[in-house]
Amino acid sequence: MSSAGNTRIVVTGLGATTPVGGTVPKSWASILAGRSGARALEFDWVSQYELPVTFAAQIQTPPDQVLAKVETRRLDPSSQYALIAAREAWADAGSPEVAPERLAVAVGSGIGGVWTLLSQWDTLREKGPRRVYPLAVAMLMPNGPAAAISLDLGARAGAHTPVSACASGAEGMGWAVQLIRSGRADVVVAGGTEAAVHPLPIAGFAAMQALSTRNDDPTAASRPYDTGRDGFVLGEGAAIIVLESYEHAVARGARIYAELAGVGMSADAHHITAPEPEGAGASRAMLEAVTSAGASVADIAHINAHATSTPIGDIAEANAIRRAFGDLAAGIPISATKSMTGHLLGAAGALEAIFTILAVHHRLAPAAINVDDVDPAIGLDVVRGTHRPLPAGDIVALDNSFGFGGHNVALAFRNV
């Protein structure tokens, strides 16, 4: 047996519900087809509040097509999405037989149950306290999704909820590695969820000029690294993976997609929303992920970048990649899948981790869309137009996730 600190952690199940597909296979097929999930919002509140941004990347498959009516009534959309993704991942992993006390959950969210919080506030103001839903608090709390999954699967080793803005989902996967290596769990269901396509977050992000305003052409709005980028496209959904030790997976005959070989985390301590412009903190997270994977910078064959399509953020990440990899940075294929999915906030890092896992598994780096003219300041090999085959042999790929507050998480995946 490996020592706890050297335990190999592998991915045996994938689940997601996203703006480009209701399952992982459908979402991956859409990514390879170059389909955007962004579209105009068809809600009365768009005109009611005169929102300056009138589109988003909404979830493709409504939860009421998947969940029982009682589940949609008792769970905030963020928990609904998480439960759908977790069930898919669990089934994909073969519904492993594991003692409840050896099964844990680590699912993050950047914002939590914003729909429940604000709808119940409206109920209180308009109808009084007796009409507030008895499950309002349980539905709005950020740990609601992790709790719902824990209850559904009977996970008793722990149910954890990292809240680190747009790095939350990736951080959940990082905590999962620690849960297994510490000996607390044999299997961990990990990832992120977000359901924030709501007038308040849209208004707030728009007020800080973070969102694209291409209302006339939503599918072309998310343009990572392009000279014409003007902000991110708000998205929603959930992405969950099943992680377990290599020994545990092999013993039960599980299919293994990839190894989660390294995790890097850091903080910028620079600004509440803006990234540190030179990428010092982000580069530390990447290098920590590489080192903890037992790899070198020369081993990195692919990066799924955070690449939000914001003018400042994309430059900062490019600086961080060049800072971490030096002259090698220009030769690493960079995927920017937010060009299709939009930005899923707390679920973004988890979804992009799944795309990184599949890129390693299929040895194919997906091409971005809408990148017509790469900003000369980027200086990276952005995959666009045609998907890029990844080399044979042992390879390592990174998934980058950065969040408001200066949170930086990088995950390193290796082929198995």
DALINKA-V261168 format. One record per backbone hydrogen bond with DSSP energy under -0.5 kcal/mol. CO is the residue of the C=O (numbers start at 1). NH is the residue of the N-H. If there is no record, write none. Layout:
# DALINKA-V261168
CO/NH
CO/NH
This chain:
# DALINKA-V261168
3/6
3/7
4/7
8/246
9/260
10/12
10/244
11/257
11/258
13/242
15/240
17/238
18/21
18/60
21/18
23/27
24/28
25/29
26/30
27/31
28/32
29/33
30/34
30/35
31/34
37/58
39/56
40/42
41/43
43/46
43/47
44/47
44/48
45/49
46/51
47/50
54/41
56/39
56/58
57/236
60/62
62/65
63/66
63/67
68/71
68/72
69/73
70/74
71/75
76/79
76/80
77/81
78/82
79/83
80/84
81/85
82/86
83/87
84/88
85/89
86/90
87/91
88/92
89/93
90/95
91/94
96/98
99/102
100/103
100/156
100/157
102/186
102/187
103/157
103/158
104/189
105/160
106/191
108/193
112/114
113/117
114/118
115/119
116/120
117/121
118/122
119/123
120/124
121/125
122/126
123/127
123/128
124/128
128/131
129/132
133/136
135/139
136/140
137/141
140/113
141/144
142/145
143/147
144/148
145/149
146/150
147/151
148/152
149/153
150/154
150/155
154/156
158/105
160/107
162/109
162/164
164/167
165/168
166/349
167/171
168/172
169/173
170/174
171/175
172/176
173/177
174/178
175/179
176/180
177/181
178/182
179/184
179/185
180/183
186/245
187/104
188/190
188/243
189/106
190/241
191/108
192/239
194/237
196/198
198/202
199/203
200/204
201/205
202/206
203/207
204/208
205/210
205/211
206/209
210/232
213/215
214/217
217/220
218/221
218/222
221/223
223/226
225/375
226/229
231/230
232/212
232/234
233/343
234/57
237/194
238/17
239/192
240/15
241/190
241/243
242/12
242/13
243/188
244/10
245/249
246/250
247/251
248/252
249/254
250/253
255/257
258/11
259/261
259/414
262/412
264/410
266/408
272/405
276/279
279/283
280/284
281/285
282/286
283/287
284/288
285/289
286/290
287/291
288/292
289/293
290/295
291/294
296/299
297/300
299/301
299/396
301/333
302/398
303/305
303/335
304/400
309/231
310/314
311/315
312/316
313/317
314/318
315/319
316/320
317/321
318/322
319/323
320/324
321/325
322/326
325/328
326/329
327/330
328/331
329/332
329/381
331/333
332/381
333/303
333/335
334/383
335/305
336/339
337/340
337/341
338/342
340/37
342/344
343/235
344/347
345/348
345/349
346/169
347/351
348/352
349/353
350/354
351/355
352/356
353/357
354/358
355/359
356/360
357/361
358/362
359/363
359/364
363/390
364/366
365/388
368/385
370/372
373/227
375/378
375/379
380/382
381/334
382/384
383/368
384/386
387/389
388/365
395/415
396/301
396/302
397/413
398/304
399/411
401/409
403/406
403/407
406/268
407/403
408/266
409/401
410/264
411/399
411/413
412/261
412/262
413/397
414/259
